[in-house]
Amino acid sequence: MNNFPHVNRRHMLAGGAAAAAAVALTPGMAFAAEAYSARARQLIDRSLVIDMLAVLRMDFAPDVHARPMTPTEIADWRASGINVLHNAIGIGGRDARTETLEFIAAWSGFVGRNAGLFSLIGTVADMDRAKAEKKIGVIIGLQNSEHFRDADDVKVFHRLGQRCSQLTYNSQNMLASGSTERVDGGVTDFGVSIIKAMNEVGMLVDVSHSGDRTTLDAIAISEKPIAFTHSNCRALTNHPRTKTDEAIKALAARGGVMGITGVRNFVKADEPTDISHMVNHIDHVVQLVGIDHVGIGSDADLYGYDDMPADQYKALKAGYKSSYAFRDKIDTDGYDHPRKNYNLVEELIRRKYSDADIQKVLGGNFRRLLTTVWGG
């Protein structure tokens, strides 16, 4: 992949810098630490790097959370520069509540069994502590809210550790409309009650997969700022999972933050699609509403979609409506390996972003948002 057709990115770093150097790297595809500028390395080291939508493992086998971590995985996490990630998937249907309880228990257990590397995040202080202790903090969230049977359930799941909830996945639910529905009816009365309950307990409202009207409704209804944890800009890519300029302006006006994702079909509609095109979305948000309202939400694990087990990869593509417009690859070139954020920083440096602004993009903006929503 990315001109390495016989090399799996999950193993690129297993042998350290020497193994990486043995492979001829294409422009923007640096893996060895010394391939990055001193400025980029220092910025990653100094910053609180937050990926506001990621998964710990892009593998949906039933036992994936129970598998011991390999030395390669541990090394790759430590090399990634990520300090905090928001681990969330979409769960819906009649068994959503039970499956969500299982999800929270399973991945909280995974974090606990790997406490030398990970720590659970419940407060902003926990994020700062994870950084100081050289661990990766894990925020537990969901990319749907069908597990909430009533407003009181929000308190229940908050006590269990959930700190972010997306109102809808792509489809209509009892709260609101998803981005790929033919008709967007906006936030329902039930959805209003859930948003109010989330504000009260300090749970971040996310509308990344929601329809356009639902997005604007949620921004207006919420008494606290909300997030697009992982969406891109409609002005650059006409895709149902992207956000309009109207929505981005409304989000920013209320203090919200938008995480830019590296999902290829959200970045650009045609080829080539590389990290420079991803950063175009950061540029667009900055030019539209300022530097304080943009961050990162990769929407992948360390290695990306294109390294998933082949059967799961095929099933994933088949599970979405044709409007998703998947191409041969899902990952964006240059943002598809454990050190992808180093490549992102190098591109921001090339575009003359200041150190302070790069730190805001890497995590400062999401830290501010979570301080406002969570308290403390």
N, C-alpha and C positions, 0 to 999 in steps of 0.2 A: 504494500500500500504506500502511496506517496513515493513512488519509484523504488520501494523496497518490497517487491512482490513476494519474496520468499522469507521475509523477516517479520515475526509477530512482535508488535510493539510491547506486548506484555513482558517480553524477555530482552528487550533492547538494553535495559539498564542492569540486567542481572550480573553482568561481568564488570560493571563500573565503567569508568571513563575509557579504559583501554579497549573494552569491547565496543563502546560507542564509536571511538575514533577509527576502529577498523572498518567501519561502514562509511562509504562516501556519502556525505550529507548534501542534500539539495538546499538552495537558499531558503533561509527561514526555518529549516528543519534541524536545529541544533539540539543534541542530546547531552553531549559532554559538558560538564559545568564550565570548563575553561573556554568553551566556545561562546559564552555570553560575556557581554561587557561588564566591567567592574561596577558601573553605575546600575545596570539591571540587577546584578546579584545583590548589591547593597540595598536597593529599593525593596526587593522581595524580602530580604532579611529584616529590614526595619519596619515593614508594613504589617498590619493585621490583615492577612489575605483571606477574604471570605468568598467562597463559591456558594451563592445563594440558591442554587438548585443542583444537586449532584446525587449520585447514589454510591454506596460503598462498594458494591459489586454489580456490574451490568450482566447479571446472570440470574435467570428467574427459575432455576431448578429449586425444588422444594427444600433441599438441604443446604442451600448456598450459604446461609448465615451460620450454619453449624460447622462448616469446613475450617480447619486451622489455617491461619495465614501462612503463606510461604515466605521464605527469606527474600524472594524477589519482590513480592507485594510490599513487604515491610520497607525494603530499600527504596522502592519507587515512591511510597507515601512520604518517606523522609526527604526524598529528593525533590518532591513536587513544589515545595514552598507554600502549600495550602495550610492555613492555620485553623479554619473553621469551614464546615460544609453543612448545607441543609439537605439531609437525606430524606427524600420524599418520593412516593410513587402515587399513581392514580388507582384508587380502589372504589368500586361502585357495585350496584346490584343489590339483590335481596339479602346477601350475607355481608354487606359492607361493614357493619358494626363488628361482627366476629372477626372478619379478616383484618380489620384495622387493629383490633386488640392483639391479634397474633403478630402483626407487623411491628407494632411498638415493642411487644415483649421480645420478639426474635432479635431485632436489631439493637435494642438496649442490652440484651444479653451478649450479643457479638461485641459491643463496645466494652462491656464489663470483662469479658474473657480476654480482651486485648488491651487491657488498661495501661500497659506500658507505652502504647502508641496513641490510643484514643481516649477521649473523655466526653461525657454527656454534657450538653449545654442547656441550662435553664435560665441563666441570667447573663447580662453583658459582662459582669465580673468573671463569670466562668470562661468567657471567650478570652479575656485578657490573661487569665490564669493558664489556659491551654497554651497560649503563645509563649508565656514565660517559662513553662515547663517543657517546651518543645514537643507538645502533643498536638494532635488534630482534634479539635472540638467538633462534636456531632450534634446538630440541631435536629430534633425529630419533628417531621411535618407530614402532611398529606396533600396530594394533588387533587383532592375532591373533598366534599363535606357531606357525603351521603351517610356517613356513620353517625351524624348528629340527628337523633330522633326528635329532640326538642332542645330548647335553649339551655336547660340544665345540663345537658350532655356536654356542652362546651366546658363547663367547670370540671366535669368528670375527666375528660381527656386532657385538660390542662394539668390536672393533678397527676396524671399518668406520664406527663412529660411533653405532650404535644405543644409546640410553640408557634406553629404557622399552619394555616389551612387555606387551601384554594377553594373558592366557592363552588366551582364546577370543573369537571374535566372538559372534554370537547362537546358533550351532549347535554341536553336539558335534564335538570334534576328538580327537586322540590324547592331549591333555593333560587335558581337562576338558569340562564341559557349559556350553552357552550359555544365555542368559536366556529364549529362546523355545522351547527343547526341551521336549517333553512330560514327559520324565523327566530329572531332574538326578542323575547318578551321582557327582558330586563330582570331585575331582582324582584322576587315575589314577596308577599307579606311574611312568609316563613323565613325567607332569606334576610329580611330586615331584622327579624328577631334574633337570628344567628349572628349577624354582624354586630348588633348591640351587645350580645353576650360576649363576643370575642373582644370587643372594646373594653368591657368591664373587667375581664380576667387578664387582659394583656396578651392576647394572641394575635399575631400578624395576619391581616386579611390579604390574600393573594388572588389575583384575577388573570393570571398568565394565559390560561386556556379559555377564558370567558369571551363571550361575544361582545361586540362594540357597545351596544346599549347597556348590557350588564356591567361592563367595565366602567362606563360613565356613572351609572347608578350607584355602584359600590363606592366610588370615590366621593360622591355627594352624600351618601348615607352615613358613611363611617365618620365617627367623631375624631378618630385618629388617622394619621396618614397610612396609606396602604402601599402595596408593592406589586409590580410586575416582576416576579423573581427571575423569570426566564422568557423574555420576549424580545423581538427585534422591531424595526421601524417599517411601517407600511409604505412610507414614502420611498424607501429603497427596494423593498421586496413585497410585491402584492400577494401576500399569503394570509389565509384566515387566522393564523397564529401570531401575526404581527399586530402592532398597535398604531393607530392613526395619530397624526400630529395633534389633533384635538384631545385625544386621550392622554398623550404624553404631557401636554400643557396643563391639563386638569390635574393629573397626578402630581406634577411638580408644584403647582399652586397650593396644594395641601401638604406639601412636605414629603411626598413619596419618592421612591427610588425604583429605577428600572434596571434589571440585570440583563445584559446582552448575552445571547447564547451562540454557541458555535455549531448548531444544527444546520447542515449545509443548505437545505431547502428554505430555511428562514433567513439565511444570510444573503443568498443571491439566487436568481431564478435560472441561471445558465452557467456554463463553464467558461473560464476557470473560476473556482471558488476557493480562495485562500484567506489567510489571516488578515491580510490588508483589507479585504472586503468586510470582514467582521468588524474591524476597527472603524470602517466607514460608518457603522451604526452608532458607535460611541461618539464619533465626530458629530453625527446628525443630532443626537440628543443634546450634546454640549452646545451646539450652535442654536438649538431651538429653545432650551430652558436653562442652560448653564451646567457647569461641571458638578454641582452638588446633587444631581439626580440620576446618576448613572453608575452602575457597578457591573459585576460579573455573575451570571447564572448559567454555567456551561451546559446543563441538561445532559450530563453524561457521567461515566465514572472516569478514572484516571486514563483509561486507554481508549475510550470512545465506543461508539456503536459498531464500527466496522470490524472490531475484534471479538464481537459476541460469538457464542456458539452458533454454528451455521444454521441449525434448525430453528433456534430461537430468533435469529436475525430475519430469516424468511417469514416466520410467523408474525414478528413484530410489524414488518412492512405490510403484510396482508391484513393486519388488524385495524388499519386506519382507512378513512374514506379517501377516494381518489383525489379530493381537493388538497390532500397533504403533499401530493406531487413528489414522492420520493424518487430519487435518481439512483444510479448504481451505488454511490456512496452516500452515507449520511453525515460523516464527520467533515469538518472544514480542514483543508490542507494547512498544516502548521499549528493546528489547535487540536491535536488528536493523539497526544502522548503525555506521559507524566509531567514533563517540564513545560507544558503548553503555556503556562502563564509567564514564563520567562520570554517566550516568543512574543506574547502580547505586550509585555513591557518594552521589549526592544522596538516594536512597531510604534508604541506611544512615544518613546524617546525620539525615534526618527521623525515623528510629526511635531516635535518641539513642545511636547507637554512638559510642564514643570514637575519637579519631584513631588511637590505638595499635591498637585492635581492627580498625578499617577497614583499616589497613596490613597486619594479619595476613591478613585476607580477600583483599586484593588480591594478595598474593604472599608475605608473610612466612612463612605456614605451609608453603607448598610449598617455599620456600627451605630451611627447617629440615629438612623431610623429605628433600629431595634431598642435603643435607649429610650426613645420617645414612646414606643408602643409597649415595651415590656416594663418600663420603669427602671429606676436606678441609674 
